[in-house]
Amino acid sequence: MTDTPKTIDPKNDPEQALASVVALRRMADQLEQQAVTEALRRGWSWTQIANALGVSKQAAHKRLSGLMAHREK
């Protein structure tokens, strides 16, 4: 049995809704960093990563190039 996520109504509880937005952003950032690190480890180009993320190569590289240290491990 799986639990259905609770729906948060910003009209009723804006504080909880905003806290949820922050938590989701953090989770998304963490997942993105892990996925990009793995893609780099597997030899993906910045063009491939950018295409998968739906951004330009320059935007992907600027935002995520700090992960390149993981590529060398």
mmCIF file of the N, C-alpha and C atoms, coordinates in Angstrom:
data_MODEL
# 
_entry.id   MODEL 
# 
loop_
_atom_site.group_PDB 
_atom_site.id 
_atom_site.type_symbol 
_atom_site.label_atom_id 
_atom_site.label_alt_id 
_atom_site.label_comp_id 
_atom_site.label_asym_id 
_atom_site.label_entity_id 
_atom_site.label_seq_id 
_atom_site.pdbx_PDB_ins_code 
_atom_site.Cartn_x 
_atom_site.Cartn_y 
_atom_site.Cartn_z 
_atom_site.occupancy 
_atom_site.B_iso_or_equiv 
_atom_site.pdbx_formal_charge 
_atom_site.auth_seq_id 
_atom_site.auth_comp_id 
_atom_site.auth_asym_id 
_atom_site.auth_atom_id 
_atom_site.pdbx_PDB_model_num 
ATOM 1   N N  . MET A 1 1  ? 0.841  -1.172 0.000   1.00 0.00 ? 1  MET A N  1 
ATOM 2   C CA . MET A 1 1  ? 0.000  0.000  0.000   1.00 0.00 ? 1  MET A CA 1 
ATOM 3   C C  . MET A 1 1  ? 0.889  1.239  0.000   1.00 0.00 ? 1  MET A C  1 
ATOM 4   N N  . THR A 1 2  ? 0.572  2.208  -0.858  1.00 0.00 ? 2  THR A N  1 
ATOM 5   C CA . THR A 1 2  ? 1.335  3.447  -0.892  1.00 0.00 ? 2  THR A CA 1 
ATOM 6   C C  . THR A 1 2  ? 0.491  4.579  -0.344  1.00 0.00 ? 2  THR A C  1 
ATOM 7   N N  . ASP A 1 3  ? 1.154  5.504  0.297   1.00 0.00 ? 3  ASP A N  1 
ATOM 8   C CA . ASP A 1 3  ? 0.462  6.675  0.829   1.00 0.00 ? 3  ASP A CA 1 
ATOM 9   C C  . ASP A 1 3  ? 0.304  7.711  -0.266  1.00 0.00 ? 3  ASP A C  1 
ATOM 10  N N  . THR A 1 4  ? -0.865 8.269  -0.365  1.00 0.00 ? 4  THR A N  1 
ATOM 11  C CA . THR A 1 4  ? -1.099 9.343  -1.315  1.00 0.00 ? 4  THR A CA 1 
ATOM 12  C C  . THR A 1 4  ? -0.561 10.626 -0.703  1.00 0.00 ? 4  THR A C  1 
ATOM 13  N N  . PRO A 1 5  ? 0.258  11.367 -1.452  1.00 0.00 ? 5  PRO A N  1 
ATOM 14  C CA . PRO A 1 5  ? 0.792  12.616 -0.905  1.00 0.00 ? 5  PRO A CA 1 
ATOM 15  C C  . PRO A 1 5  ? -0.328 13.580 -0.567  1.00 0.00 ? 5  PRO A C  1 
ATOM 16  N N  . LYS A 1 6  ? -0.158 14.277 0.528   1.00 0.00 ? 6  LYS A N  1 
ATOM 17  C CA . LYS A 1 6  ? -1.122 15.274 0.959   1.00 0.00 ? 6  LYS A CA 1 
ATOM 18  C C  . LYS A 1 6  ? -1.051 16.472 0.013   1.00 0.00 ? 6  LYS A C  1 
ATOM 19  N N  . THR A 1 7  ? -2.196 16.920 -0.426  1.00 0.00 ? 7  THR A N  1 
ATOM 20  C CA . THR A 1 7  ? -2.249 18.105 -1.272  1.00 0.00 ? 7  THR A CA 1 
ATOM 21  C C  . THR A 1 7  ? -2.213 19.343 -0.384  1.00 0.00 ? 7  THR A C  1 
ATOM 22  N N  . ILE A 1 8  ? -1.369 20.266 -0.743  1.00 0.00 ? 8  ILE A N  1 
ATOM 23  C CA . ILE A 1 8  ? -1.235 21.500 0.024   1.00 0.00 ? 8  ILE A CA 1 
ATOM 24  C C  . ILE A 1 8  ? -1.914 22.608 -0.749  1.00 0.00 ? 8  ILE A C  1 
ATOM 25  N N  . ASP A 1 9  ? -2.852 23.254 -0.112  1.00 0.00 ? 9  ASP A N  1 
ATOM 26  C CA . ASP A 1 9  ? -3.583 24.352 -0.737  1.00 0.00 ? 9  ASP A CA 1 
ATOM 27  C C  . ASP A 1 9  ? -2.969 25.671 -0.274  1.00 0.00 ? 9  ASP A C  1 
ATOM 28  N N  . PRO A 1 10 ? -2.281 26.379 -1.164  1.00 0.00 ? 10 PRO A N  1 
ATOM 29  C CA . PRO A 1 10 ? -1.653 27.645 -0.772  1.00 0.00 ? 10 PRO A CA 1 
ATOM 30  C C  . PRO A 1 10 ? -2.643 28.662 -0.214  1.00 0.00 ? 10 PRO A C  1 
ATOM 31  N N  . LYS A 1 11 ? -3.902 28.541 -0.613  1.00 0.00 ? 11 LYS A N  1 
ATOM 32  C CA . LYS A 1 11 ? -4.914 29.472 -0.093  1.00 0.00 ? 11 LYS A CA 1 
ATOM 33  C C  . LYS A 1 11 ? -5.176 29.233 1.383   1.00 0.00 ? 11 LYS A C  1 
ATOM 34  N N  . ASN A 1 12 ? -5.064 27.980 1.808   1.00 0.00 ? 12 ASN A N  1 
ATOM 35  C CA . ASN A 1 12 ? -5.319 27.645 3.207   1.00 0.00 ? 12 ASN A CA 1 
ATOM 36  C C  . ASN A 1 12 ? -4.075 27.717 4.078   1.00 0.00 ? 12 ASN A C  1 
ATOM 37  N N  . ASP A 1 13 ? -2.928 27.411 3.498   1.00 0.00 ? 13 ASP A N  1 
ATOM 38  C CA . ASP A 1 13 ? -1.702 27.358 4.293   1.00 0.00 ? 13 ASP A CA 1 
ATOM 39  C C  . ASP A 1 13 ? -0.497 27.782 3.452   1.00 0.00 ? 13 ASP A C  1 
ATOM 40  N N  . PRO A 1 14 ? -0.357 29.086 3.209   1.00 0.00 ? 14 PRO A N  1 
ATOM 41  C CA . PRO A 1 14 ? 0.761  29.546 2.368   1.00 0.00 ? 14 PRO A CA 1 
ATOM 42  C C  . PRO A 1 14 ? 2.125  29.225 2.967   1.00 0.00 ? 14 PRO A C  1 
ATOM 43  N N  . GLU A 1 15 ? 2.240  29.210 4.285   1.00 0.00 ? 15 GLU A N  1 
ATOM 44  C CA . GLU A 1 15 ? 3.528  28.913 4.905   1.00 0.00 ? 15 GLU A CA 1 
ATOM 45  C C  . GLU A 1 15 ? 3.964  27.478 4.576   1.00 0.00 ? 15 GLU A C  1 
ATOM 46  N N  . GLN A 1 16 ? 3.041  26.534 4.712   1.00 0.00 ? 16 GLN A N  1 
ATOM 47  C CA . GLN A 1 16 ? 3.358  25.143 4.391   1.00 0.00 ? 16 GLN A CA 1 
ATOM 48  C C  . GLN A 1 16 ? 3.626  24.972 2.904   1.00 0.00 ? 16 GLN A C  1 
ATOM 49  N N  . ALA A 1 17 ? 2.862  25.677 2.076   1.00 0.00 ? 17 ALA A N  1 
ATOM 50  C CA . ALA A 1 17 ? 3.062  25.587 0.627   1.00 0.00 ? 17 ALA A CA 1 
ATOM 51  C C  . ALA A 1 17 ? 4.456  26.084 0.245   1.00 0.00 ? 17 ALA A C  1 
ATOM 52  N N  . LEU A 1 18 ? 4.875  27.193 0.833   1.00 0.00 ? 18 LEU A N  1 
ATOM 53  C CA . LEU A 1 18 ? 6.201  27.733 0.527   1.00 0.00 ? 18 LEU A CA 1 
ATOM 54  C C  . LEU A 1 18 ? 7.309  26.818 1.045   1.00 0.00 ? 18 LEU A C  1 
ATOM 55  N N  . ALA A 1 19 ? 7.116  26.254 2.221   1.00 0.00 ? 19 ALA A N  1 
ATOM 56  C CA . ALA A 1 19 ? 8.101  25.307 2.749   1.00 0.00 ? 19 ALA A CA 1 
ATOM 57  C C  . ALA A 1 19 ? 8.215  24.095 1.827   1.00 0.00 ? 19 ALA A C  1 
ATOM 58  N N  . SER A 1 20 ? 7.108  23.666 1.276   1.00 0.00 ? 20 SER A N  1 
ATOM 59  C CA . SER A 1 20 ? 7.119  22.538 0.339   1.00 0.00 ? 20 SER A CA 1 
ATOM 60  C C  . SER A 1 20 ? 7.864  22.892 -0.943  1.00 0.00 ? 20 SER A C  1 
ATOM 61  N N  . VAL A 1 21 ? 7.700  24.104 -1.424  1.00 0.00 ? 21 VAL A N  1 
ATOM 62  C CA . VAL A 1 21 ? 8.419  24.555 -2.622  1.00 0.00 ? 21 VAL A CA 1 
ATOM 63  C C  . VAL A 1 21 ? 9.924  24.494 -2.379  1.00 0.00 ? 21 VAL A C  1 
ATOM 64  N N  . VAL A 1 22 ? 10.359 24.969 -1.216  1.00 0.00 ? 22 VAL A N  1 
ATOM 65  C CA . VAL A 1 22 ? 11.787 24.943 -0.876  1.00 0.00 ? 22 VAL A CA 1 
ATOM 66  C C  . VAL A 1 22 ? 12.289 23.506 -0.827  1.00 0.00 ? 22 VAL A C  1 
ATOM 67  N N  . ALA A 1 23 ? 11.538 22.622 -0.186  1.00 0.00 ? 23 ALA A N  1 
ATOM 68  C CA . ALA A 1 23 ? 11.953 21.223 -0.084  1.00 0.00 ? 23 ALA A CA 1 
ATOM 69  C C  . ALA A 1 23 ? 12.039 20.571 -1.462  1.00 0.00 ? 23 ALA A C  1 
ATOM 70  N N  . LEU A 1 24 ? 11.070 20.847 -2.322  1.00 0.00 ? 24 LEU A N  1 
ATOM 71  C CA . LEU A 1 24 ? 11.090 20.283 -3.674  1.00 0.00 ? 24 LEU A CA 1 
ATOM 72  C C  . LEU A 1 24 ? 12.268 20.805 -4.481  1.00 0.00 ? 24 LEU A C  1 
ATOM 73  N N  . ARG A 1 25 ? 12.575 22.089 -4.346  1.00 0.00 ? 25 ARG A N  1 
ATOM 74  C CA . ARG A 1 25 ? 13.737 22.650 -5.064  1.00 0.00 ? 25 ARG A CA 1 
ATOM 75  C C  . ARG A 1 25 ? 15.021 21.977 -4.620  1.00 0.00 ? 25 ARG A C  1 
ATOM 76  N N  . ARG A 1 26 ? 15.159 21.772 -3.316  1.00 0.00 ? 26 ARG A N  1 
ATOM 77  C CA . ARG A 1 26 ? 16.371 21.116 -2.800  1.00 0.00 ? 26 ARG A CA 1 
ATOM 78  C C  . ARG A 1 26 ? 16.481 19.691 -3.330  1.00 0.00 ? 26 ARG A C  1 
ATOM 79  N N  . MET A 1 27 ? 15.356 18.979 -3.332  1.00 0.00 ? 27 MET A N  1 
ATOM 80  C CA . MET A 1 27 ? 15.359 17.608 -3.844  1.00 0.00 ? 27 MET A CA 1 
ATOM 81  C C  . MET A 1 27 ? 15.687 17.581 -5.334  1.00 0.00 ? 27 MET A C  1 
ATOM 82  N N  . ALA A 1 28 ? 15.114 18.505 -6.088  1.00 0.00 ? 28 ALA A N  1 
ATOM 83  C CA . ALA A 1 28 ? 15.371 18.568 -7.530  1.00 0.00 ? 28 ALA A CA 1 
ATOM 84  C C  . ALA A 1 28 ? 16.838 18.896 -7.797  1.00 0.00 ? 28 ALA A C  1 
ATOM 85  N N  . ASP A 1 29 ? 17.393 19.846 -7.048  1.00 0.00 ? 29 ASP A N  1 
ATOM 86  C CA . ASP A 1 29 ? 18.805 20.199 -7.219  1.00 0.00 ? 29 ASP A CA 1 
ATOM 87  C C  . ASP A 1 29 ? 19.705 19.006 -6.920  1.00 0.00 ? 29 ASP A C  1 
ATOM 88  N N  . GLN A 1 30 ? 19.395 18.289 -5.853  1.00 0.00 ? 30 GLN A N  1 
ATOM 89  C CA . GLN A 1 30 ? 20.206 17.129 -5.483  1.00 0.00 ? 30 GLN A CA 1 
ATOM 90  C C  . GLN A 1 30 ? 20.128 16.050 -6.561  1.00 0.00 ? 30 GLN A C  1 
ATOM 91  N N  . LEU A 1 31 ? 18.934 15.773 -7.045  1.00 0.00 ? 31 LEU A N  1 
ATOM 92  C CA . LEU A 1 31 ? 18.763 14.766 -8.099  1.00 0.00 ? 31 LEU A CA 1 
ATOM 93  C C  . LEU A 1 31 ? 19.494 15.191 -9.374  1.00 0.00 ? 31 LEU A C  1 
ATOM 94  N N  . GLU A 1 32 ? 19.386 16.477 -9.732  1.00 0.00 ? 32 GLU A N  1 
ATOM 95  C CA . GLU A 1 32 ? 20.067 16.975 -10.925 1.00 0.00 ? 32 GLU A CA 1 
ATOM 96  C C  . GLU A 1 32 ? 21.576 16.810 -10.790 1.00 0.00 ? 32 GLU A C  1 
ATOM 97  N N  . GLN A 1 33 ? 22.121 17.178 -9.640  1.00 0.00 ? 33 GLN A N  1 
ATOM 98  C CA . GLN A 1 33 ? 23.563 17.062 -9.438  1.00 0.00 ? 33 GLN A CA 1 
ATOM 99  C C  . GLN A 1 33 ? 24.029 15.614 -9.505  1.00 0.00 ? 33 GLN A C  1 
ATOM 100 N N  . GLN A 1 34 ? 23.262 14.721 -8.919  1.00 0.00 ? 34 GLN A N  1 
ATOM 101 C CA . GLN A 1 34 ? 23.627 13.306 -8.965  1.00 0.00 ? 34 GLN A CA 1 
ATOM 102 C C  . GLN A 1 34 ? 23.565 12.771 -10.389 1.00 0.00 ? 34 GLN A C  1 
ATOM 103 N N  . ALA A 1 35 ? 22.533 13.152 -11.120 1.00 0.00 ? 35 ALA A N  1 
ATOM 104 C CA . ALA A 1 35 ? 22.380 12.671 -12.499 1.00 0.00 ? 35 ALA A CA 1 
ATOM 105 C C  . ALA A 1 35 ? 23.476 13.227 -13.403 1.00 0.00 ? 35 ALA A C  1 
ATOM 106 N N  . VAL A 1 36 ? 23.810 14.495 -13.234 1.00 0.00 ? 36 VAL A N  1 
ATOM 107 C CA . VAL A 1 36 ? 24.869 15.099 -14.054 1.00 0.00 ? 36 VAL A CA 1 
ATOM 108 C C  . VAL A 1 36 ? 26.221 14.481 -13.703 1.00 0.00 ? 36 VAL A C  1 
ATOM 109 N N  . THR A 1 37 ? 26.460 14.270 -12.432 1.00 0.00 ? 37 THR A N  1 
ATOM 110 C CA . THR A 1 37 ? 27.713 13.629 -12.021 1.00 0.00 ? 37 THR A CA 1 
ATOM 111 C C  . THR A 1 37 ? 27.846 12.255 -12.669 1.00 0.00 ? 37 THR A C  1 
ATOM 112 N N  . GLU A 1 38 ? 26.763 11.493 -12.665 1.00 0.00 ? 38 GLU A N  1 
ATOM 113 C CA . GLU A 1 38 ? 26.802 10.155 -13.274 1.00 0.00 ? 38 GLU A CA 1 
ATOM 114 C C  . GLU A 1 38 ? 26.976 10.256 -14.785 1.00 0.00 ? 38 GLU A C  1 
ATOM 115 N N  . ALA A 1 39 ? 26.294 11.213 -15.407 1.00 0.00 ? 39 ALA A N  1 
ATOM 116 C CA . ALA A 1 39 ? 26.444 11.396 -16.856 1.00 0.00 ? 39 ALA A CA 1 
ATOM 117 C C  . ALA A 1 39 ? 27.894 11.738 -17.202 1.00 0.00 ? 39 ALA A C  1 
ATOM 118 N N  . LEU A 1 40 ? 28.500 12.636 -16.434 1.00 0.00 ? 40 LEU A N  1 
ATOM 119 C CA . LEU A 1 40 ? 29.901 12.990 -16.669 1.00 0.00 ? 40 LEU A CA 1 
ATOM 120 C C  . LEU A 1 40 ? 30.800 11.771 -16.465 1.00 0.00 ? 40 LEU A C  1 
ATOM 121 N N  . ARG A 1 41 ? 30.517 10.994 -15.435 1.00 0.00 ? 41 ARG A N  1 
ATOM 122 C CA . ARG A 1 41 ? 31.303 9.790  -15.160 1.00 0.00 ? 41 ARG A CA 1 
ATOM 123 C C  . ARG A 1 41 ? 31.237 8.821  -16.331 1.00 0.00 ? 41 ARG A C  1 
ATOM 124 N N  . ARG A 1 42 ? 30.090 8.796  -16.992 1.00 0.00 ? 42 ARG A N  1 
ATOM 125 C CA . ARG A 1 42 ? 29.906 7.892  -18.129 1.00 0.00 ? 42 ARG A CA 1 
ATOM 126 C C  . ARG A 1 42 ? 30.378 8.492  -19.453 1.00 0.00 ? 42 ARG A C  1 
ATOM 127 N N  . GLY A 1 43 ? 30.940 9.702  -19.386 1.00 0.00 ? 43 GLY A N  1 
ATOM 128 C CA . GLY A 1 43 ? 31.523 10.296 -20.577 1.00 0.00 ? 43 GLY A CA 1 
ATOM 129 C C  . GLY A 1 43 ? 30.588 11.158 -21.412 1.00 0.00 ? 43 GLY A C  1 
ATOM 130 N N  . TRP A 1 44 ? 29.459 11.535 -20.861 1.00 0.00 ? 44 TRP A N  1 
ATOM 131 C CA . TRP A 1 44 ? 28.540 12.405 -21.602 1.00 0.00 ? 44 TRP A CA 1 
ATOM 132 C C  . TRP A 1 44 ? 29.193 13.759 -21.840 1.00 0.00 ? 44 TRP A C  1 
ATOM 133 N N  . SER A 1 45 ? 28.856 14.378 -22.950 1.00 0.00 ? 45 SER A N  1 
ATOM 134 C CA . SER A 1 45 ? 29.322 15.734 -23.250 1.00 0.00 ? 45 SER A CA 1 
ATOM 135 C C  . SER A 1 45 ? 28.369 16.744 -22.598 1.00 0.00 ? 45 SER A C  1 
ATOM 136 N N  . TRP A 1 46 ? 28.849 17.979 -22.489 1.00 0.00 ? 46 TRP A N  1 
ATOM 137 C CA . TRP A 1 46 ? 27.987 19.037 -21.962 1.00 0.00 ? 46 TRP A CA 1 
ATOM 138 C C  . TRP A 1 46 ? 26.807 19.288 -22.892 1.00 0.00 ? 46 TRP A C  1 
ATOM 139 N N  . THR A 1 47 ? 26.989 19.049 -24.173 1.00 0.00 ? 47 THR A N  1 
ATOM 140 C CA . THR A 1 47 ? 25.881 19.196 -25.123 1.00 0.00 ? 47 THR A CA 1 
ATOM 141 C C  . THR A 1 47 ? 24.796 18.169 -24.826 1.00 0.00 ? 47 THR A C  1 
ATOM 142 N N  . GLN A 1 48 ? 25.191 16.924 -24.588 1.00 0.00 ? 48 GLN A N  1 
ATOM 143 C CA . GLN A 1 48 ? 24.219 15.881 -24.258 1.00 0.00 ? 48 GLN A CA 1 
ATOM 144 C C  . GLN A 1 48 ? 23.481 16.195 -22.957 1.00 0.00 ? 48 GLN A C  1 
ATOM 145 N N  . ILE A 1 49 ? 24.226 16.631 -21.960 1.00 0.00 ? 49 ILE A N  1 
ATOM 146 C CA . ILE A 1 49 ? 23.621 16.966 -20.666 1.00 0.00 ? 49 ILE A CA 1 
ATOM 147 C C  . ILE A 1 49 ? 22.655 18.129 -20.823 1.00 0.00 ? 49 ILE A C  1 
ATOM 148 N N  . ALA A 1 50 ? 23.097 19.162 -21.529 1.00 0.00 ? 50 ALA A N  1 
ATOM 149 C CA . ALA A 1 50 ? 22.240 20.337 -21.737 1.00 0.00 ? 50 ALA A CA 1 
ATOM 150 C C  . ALA A 1 50 ? 20.958 19.961 -22.464 1.00 0.00 ? 50 ALA A C  1 
ATOM 151 N N  . ASN A 1 51 ? 21.072 19.139 -23.500 1.00 0.00 ? 51 ASN A N  1 
ATOM 152 C CA . ASN A 1 51 ? 19.880 18.701 -24.234 1.00 0.00 ? 51 ASN A CA 1 
ATOM 153 C C  . ASN A 1 51 ? 18.923 17.946 -23.324 1.00 0.00 ? 51 ASN A C  1 
ATOM 154 N N  . ALA A 1 52 ? 19.455 17.077 -22.485 1.00 0.00 ? 52 ALA A N  1 
ATOM 155 C CA . ALA A 1 52 ? 18.612 16.304 -21.570 1.00 0.00 ? 52 ALA A CA 1 
ATOM 156 C C  . ALA A 1 52 ? 17.914 17.202 -20.548 1.00 0.00 ? 52 ALA A C  1 
ATOM 157 N N  . LEU A 1 53 ? 18.587 18.298 -20.166 1.00 0.00 ? 53 LEU A N  1 
ATOM 158 C CA . LEU A 1 53 ? 18.017 19.226 -19.185 1.00 0.00 ? 53 LEU A CA 1 
ATOM 159 C C  . LEU A 1 53 ? 17.153 20.305 -19.833 1.00 0.00 ? 53 LEU A C  1 
ATOM 160 N N  . GLY A 1 54 ? 17.204 20.400 -21.153 1.00 0.00 ? 54 GLY A N  1 
ATOM 161 C CA . GLY A 1 54 ? 16.413 21.415 -21.843 1.00 0.00 ? 54 GLY A CA 1 
ATOM 162 C C  . GLY A 1 54 ? 16.945 22.821 -21.689 1.00 0.00 ? 54 GLY A C  1 
ATOM 163 N N  . VAL A 1 55 ? 18.272 22.925 -21.570 1.00 0.00 ? 55 VAL A N  1 
ATOM 164 C CA . VAL A 1 55 ? 18.922 24.233 -21.456 1.00 0.00 ? 55 VAL A CA 1 
ATOM 165 C C  . VAL A 1 55 ? 20.067 24.301 -22.454 1.00 0.00 ? 55 VAL A C  1 
ATOM 166 N N  . SER A 1 56 ? 20.668 25.479 -22.582 1.00 0.00 ? 56 SER A N  1 
ATOM 167 C CA . SER A 1 56 ? 21.810 25.605 -23.483 1.00 0.00 ? 56 SER A CA 1 
ATOM 168 C C  . SER A 1 56 ? 23.043 24.943 -22.859 1.00 0.00 ? 56 SER A C  1 
ATOM 169 N N  . LYS A 1 57 ? 23.980 24.594 -23.716 1.00 0.00 ? 57 LYS A N  1 
ATOM 170 C CA . LYS A 1 57 ? 25.237 24.012 -23.242 1.00 0.00 ? 57 LYS A CA 1 
ATOM 171 C C  . LYS A 1 57 ? 25.930 24.972 -22.285 1.00 0.00 ? 57 LYS A C  1 
ATOM 172 N N  . GLN A 1 58 ? 25.919 26.252 -22.626 1.00 0.00 ? 58 GLN A N  1 
ATOM 173 C CA . GLN A 1 58 ? 26.575 27.255 -21.794 1.00 0.00 ? 58 GLN A CA 1 
ATOM 174 C C  . GLN A 1 58 ? 25.910 27.351 -20.418 1.00 0.00 ? 58 GLN A C  1 
ATOM 175 N N  . ALA A 1 59 ? 24.583 27.316 -20.385 1.00 0.00 ? 59 ALA A N  1 
ATOM 176 C CA . ALA A 1 59 ? 23.868 27.405 -19.109 1.00 0.00 ? 59 ALA A CA 1 
ATOM 177 C C  . ALA A 1 59 ? 24.162 26.181 -18.235 1.00 0.00 ? 59 ALA A C  1 
ATOM 178 N N  . ALA A 1 60 ? 24.150 25.005 -18.848 1.00 0.00 ? 60 ALA A N  1 
ATOM 179 C CA . ALA A 1 60 ? 24.434 23.782 -18.095 1.00 0.00 ? 60 ALA A CA 1 
ATOM 180 C C  . ALA A 1 60 ? 25.853 23.807 -17.542 1.00 0.00 ? 60 ALA A C  1 
ATOM 181 N N  . HIS A 1 61 ? 26.790 24.177 -18.381 1.00 0.00 ? 61 HIS A N  1 
ATOM 182 C CA . HIS A 1 61 ? 28.190 24.197 -17.949 1.00 0.00 ? 61 HIS A CA 1 
ATOM 183 C C  . HIS A 1 61 ? 28.408 25.218 -16.846 1.00 0.00 ? 61 HIS A C  1 
ATOM 184 N N  . LYS A 1 62 ? 27.834 26.405 -17.002 1.00 0.00 ? 62 LYS A N  1 
ATOM 185 C CA . LYS A 1 62 ? 28.016 27.463 -16.003 1.00 0.00 ? 62 LYS A CA 1 
ATOM 186 C C  . LYS A 1 62 ? 27.463 27.036 -14.644 1.00 0.00 ? 62 LYS A C  1 
ATOM 187 N N  . ARG A 1 63 ? 26.292 26.414 -14.660 1.00 0.00 ? 63 ARG A N  1 
ATOM 188 C CA . ARG A 1 63 ? 25.627 26.066 -13.409 1.00 0.00 ? 63 ARG A CA 1 
ATOM 189 C C  . ARG A 1 63 ? 26.182 24.795 -12.780 1.00 0.00 ? 63 ARG A C  1 
ATOM 190 N N  . LEU A 1 64 ? 26.685 23.880 -13.585 1.00 0.00 ? 64 LEU A N  1 
ATOM 191 C CA . LEU A 1 64 ? 27.019 22.558 -13.062 1.00 0.00 ? 64 LEU A CA 1 
ATOM 192 C C  . LEU A 1 64 ? 28.472 22.139 -13.251 1.00 0.00 ? 64 LEU A C  1 
ATOM 193 N N  . SER A 1 65 ? 29.310 23.006 -13.794 1.00 0.00 ? 65 SER A N  1 
ATOM 194 C CA . SER A 1 65 ? 30.685 22.596 -14.086 1.00 0.00 ? 65 SER A CA 1 
ATOM 195 C C  . SER A 1 65 ? 31.483 22.265 -12.832 1.00 0.00 ? 65 SER A C  1 
ATOM 196 N N  . GLY A 1 66 ? 31.049 22.719 -11.686 1.00 0.00 ? 66 GLY A N  1 
ATOM 197 C CA . GLY A 1 66 ? 31.725 22.375 -10.439 1.00 0.00 ? 66 GLY A CA 1 
ATOM 198 C C  . GLY A 1 66 ? 31.681 20.884 -10.159 1.00 0.00 ? 66 GLY A C  1 
ATOM 199 N N  . LEU A 1 67 ? 30.790 20.182 -10.820 1.00 0.00 ? 67 LEU A N  1 
ATOM 200 C CA . LEU A 1 67 ? 30.684 18.738 -10.632 1.00 0.00 ? 67 LEU A CA 1 
ATOM 201 C C  . LEU A 1 67 ? 31.759 17.977 -11.387 1.00 0.00 ? 67 LEU A C  1 
ATOM 202 N N  . MET A 1 68 ? 32.517 18.681 -12.232 1.00 0.00 ? 68 MET A N  1 
ATOM 203 C CA . MET A 1 68 ? 33.527 18.008 -13.054 1.00 0.00 ? 68 MET A CA 1 
ATOM 204 C C  . MET A 1 68 ? 34.590 17.332 -12.196 1.00 0.00 ? 68 MET A C  1 
ATOM 205 N N  . ALA A 1 69 ? 34.794 17.780 -10.977 1.00 0.00 ? 69 ALA A N  1 
ATOM 206 C CA . ALA A 1 69 ? 35.762 17.136 -10.099 1.00 0.00 ? 69 ALA A CA 1 
ATOM 207 C C  . ALA A 1 69 ? 35.368 15.690 -9.856  1.00 0.00 ? 69 ALA A C  1 
ATOM 208 N N  . HIS A 1 70 ? 34.053 15.422 -9.840  1.00 0.00 ? 70 HIS A N  1 
ATOM 209 C CA . HIS A 1 70 ? 33.572 14.054 -9.644  1.00 0.00 ? 70 HIS A CA 1 
ATOM 210 C C  . HIS A 1 70 ? 33.901 13.182 -10.842 1.00 0.00 ? 70 HIS A C  1 
ATOM 211 N N  . ARG A 1 71 ? 34.057 13.780 -11.985 1.00 0.00 ? 71 ARG A N  1 
ATOM 212 C CA . ARG A 1 71 ? 34.344 13.037 -13.219 1.00 0.00 ? 71 ARG A CA 1 
ATOM 213 C C  . ARG A 1 71 ? 35.703 12.360 -13.116 1.00 0.00 ? 71 ARG A C  1 
ATOM 214 N N  . GLU A 1 72 ? 36.612 12.988 -12.408 1.00 0.00 ? 72 GLU A N  1 
ATOM 215 C CA . GLU A 1 72 ? 37.975 12.483 -12.344 1.00 0.00 ? 72 GLU A CA 1 
ATOM 216 C C  . GLU A 1 72 ? 38.171 11.439 -11.251 1.00 0.00 ? 72 GLU A C  1 
ATOM 217 N N  . LYS A 1 73 ? 37.161 11.217 -10.424 1.00 0.00 ? 73 LYS A N  1 
ATOM 218 C CA . LYS A 1 73 ? 37.275 10.240 -9.331  1.00 0.00 ? 73 LYS A CA 1 
ATOM 219 C C  . LYS A 1 73 ? 37.083 8.839  -9.828  1.00 0.00 ? 73 LYS A C  1 
# 
